[in-house]
Amino acid sequence: MKTFVKKMFALALFAAAACAHAPAPGSFNAAPEFLTAEGSAVYDRRNPGASREKAVIDAEKNAVRRAAALFMDEDARAENYSVLELALLKTPQLYVAKRKILSGGQDGGSYRVQVRVWVFHDKIASALRSMNLAGSAAGVAVAAVAQSGPASKDFSAAFREAFSRRSSIAIKDFPFTSDAALLSGPESFLLEAASSAGADLLFLTSASAAPSGAGLNTGFYPSRAEASVKVYEVETGRELLALGSQANAIDSSAAASVSKSLASAGELLAVEAAGKTGRQVKRAAPIKVAVMGLSGLEVLEKLKAQLLRLDLKSLQLESYSGGTAIFSVVPGSPDPQEFASVVLRGDSLGLEMEAVGAQEVAFSLPR
């Protein structure tokens, strides 16, 4: 009877996961949970109390950082480290419910503490999503966009915005796309950089605009823009698409006219690229993985680390509440039964398999 109830609960989890979406900003329901973190600060013998408080704040920051890492994929964590430090971790107290100092004292020139920190993990996850720091959803293709020739912010912004509205492919910012030496070199070098960065697709764009008639006699300045994009599959280096667009604009300012024509060309090109790229790029369907019976965030950390050691194409923690975690996973093999077996073979936590569906797997961790 107990096994039947657990399996029915697992099936209910599958149903909930299938229609799950990120919580609305400001919607926080999960109770805070603790992480045991260490912190340190320079010891001021004239004011030991202030040194102690700074060390405790450092421990709070470390706890919030660890909670954030649970909801970020590894690429997003590396790429957005500085943003995370300046945004989420600038005021860690916003995400801390309470704290309990377990130990502390002077250690040479430092004051060190060990603190149990209760964090609002759902509030942290919501903040990451609102700042686009969580990373792409599992199973979503990631594209890098590089612009050769003269850079145009008007074209680039319009292309990205229009493409993102019409495609599930995620455009991410990669440092290599602004490397002038790479942009002026062979396309093979850009593909190598895209592969090293973890991109699935490379969009190589170009855009230019020029006056298309004399505006001095009329007070209006017409312009014409031309743009192009080549779409490459990074893994194979294969060119998937080569598209071009043209757009005209007119304005009482010559500079504004050029800006408008570039933006229009970018939008037109993105609309066509989104439709045609989507039909060519086939991504593996993610498997929903539910794990019940987790006793806290520290066990969740161990579980995620254990999963990351497997042969996975992507892993994303979608939600965690009440001891139940829902992951979205794209494994090396698309067979859920085989994936479940691989998880159990590499398990050191004591997981038990509860159910396997078409694209779902459920485990429990007996307490």
N, C-alpha and C positions, 0 to 999 in steps of 0.2 A: 504494500500500500504506500509506503514511504517513497519507494522508487517511482511509483506511478505519479505521485503528487509532484515530485521533483521534475519529472519529465514534462508534466503538464505545465509547470511553471516555466520550464525552458522554452516550450513552444509559445507560451504567452510572451516571453522575452523576445523571441524571434519576430513575432507579430509587431511588437512595439518598436523593435529596431528597424524593421522594414520601412516604417513611416516616420522614423525619428528625424529631427532636424535640430540645428543649433538653437539653444534657448534665446529668447528675445533679450536684448540688452536690458540690464536692470532686473531680470527675473532670476532670483536665486532661491532655491528650495533646499539644497543639500545642507545637512548639518556640518559645521567645521570639524576637521579631523587633524590630528597632530602629526608632526614630524619632529624627531629629535635632531637638533642642529647645533653646530659649534660656531662660535664667533670670537673675534679678537679685536683688540684696539691697542693703541700705544698707551703704555702705563704712565699716568701723571701722578707722581707721588704727592703732589700738592692737592690733588682732587681725585682720590681713588673712586669716589662715587660716580663721577662723570666718566671715568675710564670704564667702569663697570657697565654703565648705561650704553655707552658707545659699542661695547662688545656685544651686549644683548641685541641692539639694533642690527648689528652685523649678522648675528645668528638668525634674526627674523628675516633678513634679506636672503640668507642662504636657504632658509626653509621655503620662502616664496619662490625662489629660483628653482628649487627642486620640484615643487608642485607644478610650476609652469612647464618644466621639461617633460612632465608626463603627457601633456596635451600637445606638444610640439614634435614634429618629425625631426630627424637628426639633421637634415639639410637646412630646414628652417631655423633650427636652433643655432647652427654655425653661422648662417648668413645674417641673422638678425640679432646677433649677440649685443652689438652696441646699442641698437634700438631698444632691446629688452632692458638693458642697464639704465638707459636714460628715461624710459617711460615707466614700465611696470615696477622696476626695482628702485626708482627714485624715491617713492613713498611706500615702502613695504607695509607700513602700519595700516594702510587702507584694506589690506587683505589678511590681517591678523585679528583673530577673535580674542585670544588671550595667550598668555605665556606663563611658563613655570620654570624658574631657574633651578637646575639640578645640581650644578657645581660651578665654582668660579674662583679665581684668584690670580695673583701676580705670577707671571712666568717670564723671568728675565726682564726685558724691556717692554713686555706686553701684558695685557690683562686678558685672560681667556675664560670663556664660559661655555657650559653645555646647557642648552635650553630646550624644553619641550614647547613647541610652538603650534598652536591650533590655527590652521589657515582655512579661509573660505575658498576651497578649491574650485567650486563652480563659478565664483566671481572671477577668479583668475582665468579660468577657461573662457568665460564670456569676454573678458578684456582682451585676451589674445586674439579671439576671433574678430572683435571690432577693429583691432589694429592690423589685421591680416598677418599675424605672426604665428599662427598655428600650423601653417603649411597647407599644402593641397590635400584634398580628400583622397583616400586610397582609391586607386584605379583611375585617377584623373591624369591625363597626359599633361606634362609641363613643357612650356615653350619658352625659349629665349629669343628675344628680338634684338637684332643688331642692325644699325643703320650705316650703310657705306656712303661715302661722298659727304657733301655738306650736311651737317646736322640740322634738323628742323624740329623744334619743339611742337609747333602747331600740327605738323603731320603726325609726329610720334604719338602725341596725346590723343588725337582724333582716331588714329588707327587702333590703339590699345583699348580705348573706351568702347568703340563700336564693335571690335572683335569680342571683347569680354561680355558684352550684352547678348551676343548671338551664339556663343560657343561655350561648351563645358571645358574646353582646353584652358588650362590656367597659364597666363603669362606671368612670369616671375622675373624680377630684376637680378641679373648676374653681373658681377664686376667686370668680367671679360668683355661684355658687350660695349664698354666704353673705353677699351684699350685701343688707342690710335694705331699702334704698331700691328695689332691683330687685324683691325679693320682694313688696313691698307695692304695686307698680305694675302696669300692664297686662301681660298675658302676652306681648304682642308685643315688649316690651322684653327679656324673658327670652329669647325666640327670637332676637332680634338679637344678644344677648350670647353665646348658645350658638353661633350661626353664626360670630361673630368668633373664638371659642375653638377652632373646628374640630370641634365635636360633631356627630354625625349625628342623634342623638335627644335629646329633652328629656323627662325624666320629672318632672312637677309633682305632688308628693305633699302630702298633709295627713293629720294624725292627731290624735285627741283621746280622752280617757278620763275617766270619772267614776264615782263609787261607784254601784252598782246596787241597794243595799239597806243596811239598818242592820246594822252588825257589832258594836255595843256589847253586845248581849244574848247573842251566841254566841261572841264572841272571834275571829271570822273576818270578813274584809272582802271582799265581792264587788265586782267592778268590771266595766265594760263599755267596750270601745274601738271606735271607728269610724275607718276609714281609707279613703282614696281616692287614685287616681292617674290622671292624664291623660298619655298618651304622644303626643308630637308628632314629626313628621318635620321636622327643622330646615330642610332645604333648601327645602321647599315651604310650611312652616307648617301643614301638614295634620294634624288630630287623628286619630290612628290608633285610639286606644282610650280608653275612660273606664270605669274599674273601681272597685268598692268592696268592702270587707270589714268584718266585725264579729267580735269575739272577747270571750269572758268569761274571768275569772280570779278566784281566791279565795286569800287568804293571811291569816295572823295579823297581818300588817302592812298597813296601808292603802296605804302608799307602794309596798311590794313587789307588792301586788295590781295597782295601776295599771301598774307597770312590766311585769308579766307579760302583762297584757291588751294593752298596746301592742305588745310584742314578738310576741305571737301574731297580732295583726292584721297586722303588717308581714310576717310569714312567709307567711300565707295570701294576702295581696295579691300578694307576689312570685311565688309559685308560679303563680298564674293569669296574671299579667302576662308571665312568662317564656314560658309556652306560647303565648299568643296573639300576643305581639309577634314571636316567632320565626317564626311563620307569615306575618306581614305584611311583615317586613323581608327583602328580597332583596339580597344583596351580590354584587358582581362577584367571580368566582373569580380568585384571584391566579395570576400566571404565575411559575414557578420559572425563575430566570436563573442559569446557571452560567458563571463566567468563570475560565478556566484560564490558567496561565502568568504570574501576577502575581509580580513580583520582590520584594515586600515591602509593609509597611504604608503606606509613603508613596505607592506606586502605587495601593494600595487607596483611600487618601484621594482621590486624583485621580479614580479611577473613580466613587466614590460622588458626588463633587461634579458630575461630568459627567452622571450619571443624574438627579440632582436638578434639573438644568436642563430636563429633559424635562417633558412634560405628564403627570404621574403623580398618581393619587389617593392612593397610599401606596407606601412603599418601606421594606423592612426587611432588614438584613443578618442572615441566619440563622446562618451559620457561615463560618469562614475557617481554612484549614489547608493547609500544604504548597503555597502559591501558588494555591489554588483557593478562590474565594468563591462562596457560594450566597445569592442574594437572593430575596426574595418581593416581587413587584411587582404593583400594580394600575394598569395604564396607562389613559390616556384612552380608547384604543380597545382592545377585548377581543381583537383578532386578533393572535396571536403573530407571524405573518409581518410584519404591518405594524409592530408594535412593534420587531422586529429591524431593520427598514429604518430606522426613526426613530433607533434607537441608533447605527447605522453612519453615518447622515448627520451626526449631531452629534458624532462621535468625533474626538478629537485624540490618542489614545494608540496607534492602530494595531491596533485590534481586528479579528479575522477571525471571521466566523460559521462555526460548525461544524455545527450541527443545529438544527432547529425541530420541535417536537412539538405535540400538541394544546394543552397548557398549559405548554410548556417551551421555552426558548431557550438555546443554549450558544454561547459565544464563547471565543476564545483570544487571548492576547497573545504573539506570537512573541518569544522572548528573544534 
